[in-house]
């Protein structure tokens, strides 16, 4: 190649490239001229005086190249989330996080007091119908049985008469045939007793027909009311949520007694711990279909996965080779290799240039820097794969330099993330206390307990006064008195025909007396008490004289037998099911105590937003639950007592760790370290890393235990 042709080729390079190229060429360390060529030609050009005496070169060696994306996730079980079939007012949970349930178990009940009352009324109506019919049946059957006994007795008489028929005629003393007086008497007796038998038989038929008609009417009425009852029970069935699988409750919503829950809103979740999946943040489909490799690291061990499904925020994979070491809630690092090259020839990325016709590098041969055309493959941004044009061990010109004064030998350790978060005691089972007075006006007198206070069953929460409705009371008194007077008149007449009317009137009077007693009982109310023992979560704020409306909620009592630590995860979503945390607290005597609990609900990736989206629930041991403060007095009244939970989460076991200060050229997933060979040579080596902190990185791929590294 002539000099003019060479200069013309160099002219095609960009101005920036020429500057870089001339700098690289001039830094040869030799005085005077340096040969530049393709390797086959050695024609020279005049060079400028070098600016320094050392040229940076790096050998062409084999190394791994990574283009990977990492996704944090966790091992999640198969989860079914449940909701009401129609809008409901929430009642209570029948199962809570951490509890085992069987298929068919009731999980949640709605607050169906109105429907329950209707069901109760219909059931009472059916019971009354049955009771009335049974009374009539028993009485009638007893009468029929008695009549049948009489009929049998009558038949015995008639039968005897028929079997002992006297002669119709007899001979008198003179031998003349005459009518037999005994026959006439027999005829009269037979007629009499046969008639009595017929009448008795007719009485039995009348009673039997009455019983048949009564039974028919009863069955019609019972069928009518029972059909209504079954319809209400079917409706009531929609007010409960039943588990369709056996497993463990792993999520609940933030609902209290009486809270409105719309149709389709998730209320509770149950997991089947026998079916495991890997779930992580959403992975774009284009990455999945073009991935060169994909696997999950769980507990420091590699597991193969396959894509299952995605929604707008998460992607789920099946575990193809799950073993007994994998547990629900385990931290997962999903590794998705967009591209990967294992032990391919590489050169520093800055040693490769583009000219108008292809790619070139500068190779040092016999103390000369010569231009070499190459074909490249994958690049990780630092090193580039060489497909052709170079041999292993050749030295290429590069700006990279390797130096180190510090050394370390890579070891294996368990790595984890430190977690610290705020939480408070949460009691998911609570009873709402309503104003119990249905008759009269209730006025507050005094609040006798405080929010956060533990109360016993029956303890007074509020003192009140009740102003009765005097007009209504007088009206009921008058009606009751008149009903009793009419009853007395009927009873005085003593007529058997009035027996049924008297019985009905007595029943109505009993109902009136019951209603009147309720009015009198309401007017005597002076206290509203706790229906169950527990902690006061809410207490109506009233001043003396304030009116409390009929049916108004005045308090809520939390069941202290079921408590959790609700951890705020709005700013920190790294918690997973099964993570173990500790909480320090002061017991009533002022001594600091420490409790340890396990997370019992799924994280943000594993449950619906309806299920405490910003909270995860941790178990609270019984001994701690009894001594931890729930509420304290704040600047603006009672407020939840906050606790600090801490611990180590996102654990990877037995992984290779690298000092953070030794890692260079870092991306979000990949870094480089200087690996020292047995012969003392130093090789820049890339590796994929997972979690990191200011001290260490842990290795996913690329480095092994026992390697020696160095750094400046």
C-alpha positions, 0 to 999 in steps of 0.5 A: 500500500502506497503512502497516499493510499494509507493517508487517504484511508486515515482521512476517512476516520472521524476527527475525534478518532484521528486525535485518539489514534495519533495519541495512541500511536505517539505514545509508543515509547520510541524516539524517531519513527515507528512503523504502522501497518496491517501486519503484512506491510511495514511501510512507515510514516513519520510520527510526532515526538511521543509524550510519554515513554510507556504504551498501555497494552492488554493481552487478548484473553478469554473471558466471560461477557454478560448482558443481564438484567436482574429482578428481585422477587420471592418464592410465592405459593399458589394463592386464591383471593376471595371476595363477597358475591354482593356488596356487604357490610363487613362482619368479622374474620373467621380465620386469620393470617398464619392459621390453617384452613380446610376446603369449605371452612368459613373465612369471613362473615358479613354483618348480616343482622337484618337478614339474620333477624328475618331468618330468625323470624321465619324460623320462629314462624315455622316452629310455631306452625309445627308446634300448633300442628303437632298439638292438634295432631297429638290431640286429634290422634289421641281422640281418634285412638280413644274413639277407636277403642270405644268403637272396638268395644261397641263392635264387641257388643254388636258382634255378640248380639249378632252371634246370639240371636234369639228365636223370633217366635216361640210356642206358648203354653198352649203350643201356639207360635207367638213372637218371642219377647226376647227377640224384640228386646234383642232387636232393640238392643242391636239397633241401639248398639249398631247405631252407636257403633255407626255414630262412633265410626262417623266421629272417627271419620270426622276427626280423621278428615279434620286431621287430614285437612289440618295436615294439608294446610300445615304442609302448604303453609310450611312449604311457603314459609320454608321456601322463603327461609331457604331463599334468605339462607341462600342470600345469607350464604353470600354473606360468608366467604368460604375457602375453596382450597386447604392451606394457610391464610396469608392476607386480610383486608383492613376492615372493621365491623360494619365497614362497607365492602363492594362486590369483588373487593378482595377480603382475604387470601389463602395459600396452598403451600404445596404449589410454589412459584417465583414472582418478581417485578414485571419482566417485558415480554421482549426480554423473555422471548429473546433471553439467552438464558434465564434462572433463579437464585434461591438461597445461593443455589441456581434453579431453572424456571419457565415463564408462566404469566404476567400482569401489569406489575408482576411476572410469575415463573414456575420452578422446574427443579424445586427441592426441599430447600425451597420454602415459601417466602424465600428471597429470589434473584431472577437472572435474565441473560439478554446475551452471554459469552463464555470464555471468548476472546476479548479486548478492551472496548476502547481498543476497537475503532471503526473506519469506513470499511470495518473495525480495527485495533492496534496490535504491538508486534516486535515493538511495533504498533500495527493496524489489524482489521477484526470482526467483533461480536458482543460487548458488555461496554468494557470488553468486546468479543473478537470473532476473528482477526486476533489470536489469544495472547496478542497485545493490543493498544488500550488506555486501560491499566491494571495496578493494585496494592491491596489484595484479597482471596474471595470467600463464601458467606451468607449475605442479607439486607438489613431491615428497619421499619415502623409498626404498631399492634393491630387487632383484626377481630373487634366488636362494635358496641351500638347504642342498645336503647330502641325506645326513648332518647339517650343522652350521654353523662360520662365516658368511663374508659379511655381508648387503648384501655383493657376492659372486662366483659360487662365493664361500663363504657359510658354512663347515660340517661334515657328519656322515655316516650311517655305517649307511647308508653301510655298507649301500650299500657292502655292497650294491655289493660283492655286486652286483659279485661277482654280476656277476663270477660271471656274466661268468666263466661266459661264457654267451651267455644271460647277456648281457642279465642282465649288461647289466642288472646293470651298469646297476644297479651304475652307479646304486648307484655314483652314489648312493654317490658322492653320499653320499661327496661330501656327507660331504666338503662343508665350504662352502656357496657362492653359485650366482651373483654378486650382493648378499647379501639374506639370510644365515641367522643361526647360531652354530658348531655349530648344525644346518642342516636338509636343504633349509633356506634359508641365503641369498638372492643378489640379481641386481645387474643388475636394481635399482629405487628402491622409493619409499614412498607410504603417506603420499604417493600423488601419484606417477604413471608417468613422473614423473622424480625425482632421488636424491643418494648418496655414491659409494665415494670419498665424493663426492656424486653425483646420479642421475635416474630415471623412475617405471616402475609404476602408482600406487595408482589404476592397479594392484591392491593385490597389486602393491606397494600402498605402493611405486612403482618408479623406474629406477636407471641402471647407473652409479648402481646400481654405486655405491649402498649397499644395506645399512648396520649399524643399531642392531639389525643390518643395515638397508636404506639409505634414500635421499631422492627428490625432484622435481616431479610433477603438472605442468600446463603453461601455466596462468594463475596467481593470487597466493594472497593475492589469493584470497578466499571460497575453497571446495575448488574455487572462489575470488574475486578482484577484477578491475580493468576498463579503466575502473578499475572493480573486479569480484569474479570467481569462478574454478575452481582446481586445485592450490595452494600458499602462493604461487599458485593455478592457474586451471581456468576463469574468469580469463584471461591479462592480467587485472588484479587487486587486493587489500588 
